[in-house]
């Protein structure tokens, strides 16, 4: 038998084993729309971080010689009622909106996932109490619950973070609880419990990782919702206070000039729309990449 025949008869070399990260990237890079959304959000994050060097004007300095001007070469998005550059204020406002969205969802996610894993693992009275509290919170519309929290804590951007976090908790708790209920009876969990592994270790090492895919997807989508909610609270005067360049506050400042200087409300509205849309599209892509039930070539 020739060497060529021997080589052809030998079994094919096994494919290199993919790591979870490489498998995720293989799936995610096929989501072209999600990649574009992620690239936009990364660019927006960089612009927000380097806002003092990117913005052409100071966002709080008035220029009474350039009041309510339309878009031009000097002011790409025009100016507001105080002559402040709208484009610069949108750039600085991205800092506030992204910070509120990320911090509020992170806080709500941490509390919600912790409660959900504990509830699903222990069950019984603990599960009943936690889930009934979540049911009460879910009975209120999100914006109404946030307004109630703001009414107690007072207006301000810091309190908006707490308010938005509160109505993020029950959804995260339910997601984590559902995953925990399906995993806690797995053989490896029973084995860990049988050899005396502490409950805290079981929940952290064996149950929490199983809940992460759904949590990550909802986390990305919830940031967009939180940005929209924070903008709504600022629009009605319960969030960021003037002269803060928060997008919702900018909409509130410019609503008196609709029809006279539409750019004052148009461009902040576009910023909110595109950012929330990008987070939703990114979440869709993450869901398709992280869901093992979706078979992709």
Wavefront OBJ file of the C-alpha trace (Angstrom):
o trace
v 0.000 0.000 0.000
v 1.415 3.357 -0.994
v 1.969 6.212 1.433
v -0.746 8.234 -0.280
v -3.222 5.399 0.170
v -2.262 5.056 3.838
v -2.758 8.751 4.415
v -6.149 8.691 2.770
v -7.212 5.704 4.802
v -6.192 7.235 8.095
v -8.971 8.917 10.076
v -9.375 12.638 9.625
v -7.706 14.834 12.205
v -10.178 15.894 14.882
v -11.433 19.446 14.751
v -9.974 21.801 17.270
v -12.229 22.091 20.286
v -13.860 25.492 20.508
v -13.888 27.410 23.753
v -17.188 28.977 24.904
v -15.855 32.429 23.981
v -14.803 31.373 20.476
v -18.121 29.602 19.943
v -19.995 32.708 21.052
v -17.960 34.899 18.692
v -18.507 32.457 15.815
v -22.240 32.783 16.303
v -22.318 36.500 17.071
v -20.221 37.650 14.099
v -22.889 36.256 11.776
v -25.353 38.757 13.232
v -24.437 41.653 10.960
v -27.049 44.064 12.279
v -26.016 43.351 15.870
v -22.368 43.924 14.943
v -23.222 47.329 13.477
v -25.252 48.175 16.597
v -22.383 47.072 18.840
v -19.889 49.132 16.838
v -22.134 52.193 17.138
v -22.507 51.741 20.888
v -18.753 51.296 21.290
v -18.173 54.497 19.315
v -20.797 56.290 21.418
v -19.099 55.072 24.597
v -15.723 56.365 23.409
v -17.260 59.700 22.449
v -18.868 59.961 25.888
v -15.600 59.131 27.659
v -13.612 61.678 25.647
v -16.423 64.255 25.483
v -14.272 67.199 26.670
v -11.927 66.638 23.732
v -14.599 65.703 21.156
v -17.255 68.368 21.780
v -16.537 71.588 19.876
v -18.065 73.839 22.571
v -18.614 73.881 26.309
v -22.131 72.481 26.873
v -23.024 74.966 29.630
v -21.596 78.209 28.262
v -24.322 80.438 26.786
v -23.816 82.567 23.692
v -26.547 85.181 23.502
v -25.391 86.202 20.041
v -26.321 82.781 18.644
v -29.749 82.051 20.127
v -31.947 79.417 18.438
v -29.824 79.096 15.339
v -30.399 76.239 12.947
v -27.784 73.684 11.903
v -24.741 75.257 10.279
v -21.030 74.707 9.774
v -20.361 76.392 13.116
v -23.092 74.531 15.003
v -23.859 71.158 13.414
v -27.092 70.692 15.357
v -27.871 74.365 15.916
v -28.166 76.165 19.240
v -30.771 76.332 22.005
v -32.562 79.245 23.681
v -29.356 80.243 25.490
v -27.098 79.933 22.474
v -25.533 76.698 23.716
v -24.335 74.275 21.064
v -26.858 71.412 20.814
v -24.342 68.960 19.341
v -21.926 69.491 22.235
v -24.733 69.047 24.741
v -25.779 65.779 23.067
v -22.202 64.502 23.349
v -22.007 65.349 27.049
v -25.543 64.054 27.520
v -24.388 60.661 26.249
v -22.239 60.437 29.386
v -25.276 60.876 31.619
v -27.618 58.616 29.660
v -25.131 55.750 29.324
v -24.122 56.038 32.983
v -27.736 56.005 34.152
v -28.587 53.061 31.908
v -25.575 50.959 32.854
v -25.556 51.700 36.578
v -29.290 51.290 37.096
v -29.470 48.003 35.196
v -26.308 46.724 36.901
v -27.775 47.484 40.320
v -31.160 46.013 39.467
v -29.537 42.987 37.826
v -27.278 42.270 40.787
v -30.154 42.393 43.277
v -32.601 40.592 40.990
v -30.283 37.750 39.982
v -29.220 37.223 43.598
v -32.835 37.027 44.739
v -33.792 34.811 41.814
v -31.051 32.243 42.412
v -31.752 32.151 46.154
v -35.495 31.844 45.525
v -35.162 29.047 42.992
v -32.583 27.094 44.982
v -34.257 27.090 48.384
v -37.911 27.195 47.317
v -40.610 26.982 49.975
v -41.372 30.066 52.048
v -38.333 31.974 50.763
v -39.440 31.443 47.178
v -43.023 32.462 47.947
v -42.042 35.679 49.721
v -39.556 36.799 47.053
v -41.877 36.009 44.154
v -44.864 37.717 45.763
v -42.786 40.871 46.243
v -41.790 40.653 42.578
v -45.453 40.237 41.616
v -46.317 43.406 43.512
v -43.566 45.333 41.727
v -44.628 43.967 38.334
v -48.210 45.071 39.001
v -47.127 48.685 38.537
v -46.180 50.118 35.141
v -42.429 50.726 35.121
v -42.596 54.486 34.678
v -45.273 54.802 37.394
v -43.159 52.798 39.830
v -40.143 54.979 39.007
v -42.190 58.132 39.614
v -43.260 56.732 42.985
v -39.647 56.076 43.978
v -38.634 59.570 42.833
v -41.509 61.036 44.845
v -40.035 59.398 47.953
v -36.352 60.092 47.286
v -36.691 63.434 45.514
v -35.707 64.501 41.979
v -32.159 64.166 40.727
v -30.108 61.941 38.467
v -28.792 59.804 41.340
v -32.304 58.985 42.477
v -33.274 58.175 38.889
v -30.677 55.392 38.964
v -32.295 53.906 42.086
v -35.786 54.334 40.653
v -34.955 52.593 37.383
v -33.085 49.848 39.264
v -36.161 49.069 41.394
v -38.387 48.124 38.479
v -35.546 46.135 36.850
v -35.255 43.798 39.858
v -38.362 41.569 39.386
v -37.621 40.662 35.760
v -34.026 39.699 36.549
v -35.276 37.717 39.547
v -37.719 35.744 37.440
v -35.121 35.006 34.754
v -32.601 33.753 37.313
v -35.230 31.766 39.209
v -36.399 29.984 36.056
v -32.875 28.904 35.156
v -32.158 27.838 38.736
v -35.286 25.675 38.921
v -34.252 23.798 35.772
v -30.635 23.305 36.885
v -30.832 22.591 40.587
v -31.951 18.990 39.994
v -29.092 18.273 37.592
v -26.823 15.347 38.465
v -23.744 17.480 39.019
v -25.658 19.711 41.453
v -26.890 16.665 43.394
v -23.328 15.315 43.434
v -21.949 18.604 44.743
v -24.602 18.682 47.456
v -23.899 15.043 48.377
v -20.183 15.639 48.996
v -20.930 18.580 51.265
v -20.345 21.574 49.019
v -21.818 24.676 50.616
v -25.023 26.102 49.188
v -23.336 29.404 48.447
v -20.688 27.678 46.348
v -23.273 25.612 44.483
v -25.280 28.705 43.629
v -22.220 30.688 42.503
v -20.374 27.988 40.565
v -23.093 25.699 39.238
v -26.380 27.597 39.073
v -25.463 31.200 38.322
v -23.516 30.410 35.092
v -26.607 28.693 33.707
v -28.651 31.874 34.181
v -26.082 34.210 32.647
v -27.022 33.859 28.928
v -30.611 35.042 29.492
v -29.451 37.671 31.967
v -26.883 39.076 29.531
v -29.448 39.356 26.745
v -31.992 41.066 28.973
v -29.255 43.264 30.469
v -28.367 44.716 27.069
v -31.989 45.355 26.157
v -32.805 46.783 29.572
v -30.139 49.457 29.229
v -32.048 50.922 26.283
v -35.302 50.837 28.246
v -33.592 52.478 31.227
v -32.213 55.277 29.049
v -35.706 55.894 27.714
v -37.210 55.864 31.213
v -34.544 58.218 32.563
v -35.188 60.582 29.661
v -38.924 60.455 30.389
v -38.360 61.290 34.053
v -36.085 64.199 33.131
v -38.654 65.398 30.585
v -41.292 65.785 33.314
v -38.811 67.411 35.683
v -38.097 64.480 38.004
v -34.698 63.492 36.649
v -31.689 65.574 35.654
v -32.141 69.222 36.519
v -31.124 72.244 34.381
v -28.584 73.084 33.115
v -27.612 69.405 32.903
v -27.251 68.320 29.234
v -29.302 65.153 29.719
v -31.232 64.164 26.615
v -34.663 64.124 28.260
v -34.019 67.471 29.924
v -32.970 68.868 26.541
v -36.279 67.747 25.080
v -38.117 69.463 27.923
v -36.162 72.699 27.406
v -36.848 72.702 23.678
v -40.542 71.821 23.628
v -41.497 75.497 23.882
v -39.691 76.175 20.606
v -41.250 73.473 18.449
v -42.115 75.117 15.152
v -39.623 77.905 15.773
v -36.404 75.952 16.287
v -37.207 72.286 15.776
v -33.538 71.323 15.948
v -33.535 71.880 19.726
v -35.803 68.845 20.213
v -35.147 66.952 16.970
v -31.515 66.035 17.551
v -31.818 64.920 21.205
v -34.825 62.843 20.157
v -32.822 61.232 17.371
v -30.010 60.485 19.836
v -32.438 58.717 22.190
v -34.072 56.799 19.345
v -30.854 55.536 17.754
v -29.242 54.605 21.087
v -32.253 52.651 22.366
v -32.634 50.951 18.976
v -28.945 49.970 18.984
v -29.231 48.357 22.420
v -32.311 46.408 21.318
v -30.615 45.187 18.134
v -27.526 44.224 20.113
v -29.714 42.277 22.519
v -31.332 40.391 19.629
v -27.913 39.431 18.323
v -26.725 38.317 21.742
v -29.832 36.190 22.162
v -29.214 34.410 18.868
v -25.537 33.880 19.725
v -26.041 32.708 23.299
v -29.105 30.499 22.871
v -27.816 26.926 22.391
v -31.171 25.867 20.943
v -30.619 28.042 17.882
v -28.585 25.980 15.418
v -26.474 28.095 13.178
v -24.175 26.800 10.470
l 1 2 3 4 5 6 7 8 9 10 11 12 13 14 15 16 17 18 19 20 21 22 23 24 25 26 27 28 29 30 31 32 33 34 35 36 37 38 39 40 41 42 43 44 45 46 47 48 49 50 51 52 53 54 55 56 57 58 59 60 61 62 63 64 65 66 67 68 69 70 71 72 73 74 75 76 77 78 79 80 81 82 83 84 85 86 87 88 89 90 91 92 93 94 95 96 97 98 99 100 101 102 103 104 105 106 107 108 109 110 111 112 113 114 115 116 117 118 119 120 121 122 123 124 125 126 127 128 129 130 131 132 133 134 135 136 137 138 139 140 141 142 143 144 145 146 147 148 149 150 151 152 153 154 155 156 157 158 159 160 161 162 163 164 165 166 167 168 169 170 171 172 173 174 175 176 177 178 179 180 181 182 183 184 185 186 187 188 189 190 191 192 193 194 195 196 197 198 199 200 201 202 203 204 205 206 207 208 209 210 211 212 213 214 215 216 217 218 219 220 221 222 223 224 225 226 227 228 229 230 231 232 233 234 235 236 237 238 239 240 241 242 243 244 245 246 247 248 249 250 251 252 253 254 255 256 257 258 259 260 261 262 263 264 265 266 267 268 269 270 271 272 273 274 275 276 277 278 279 280 281 282 283 284 285 286 287 288 289 290 291 292 293 294 295 296 297
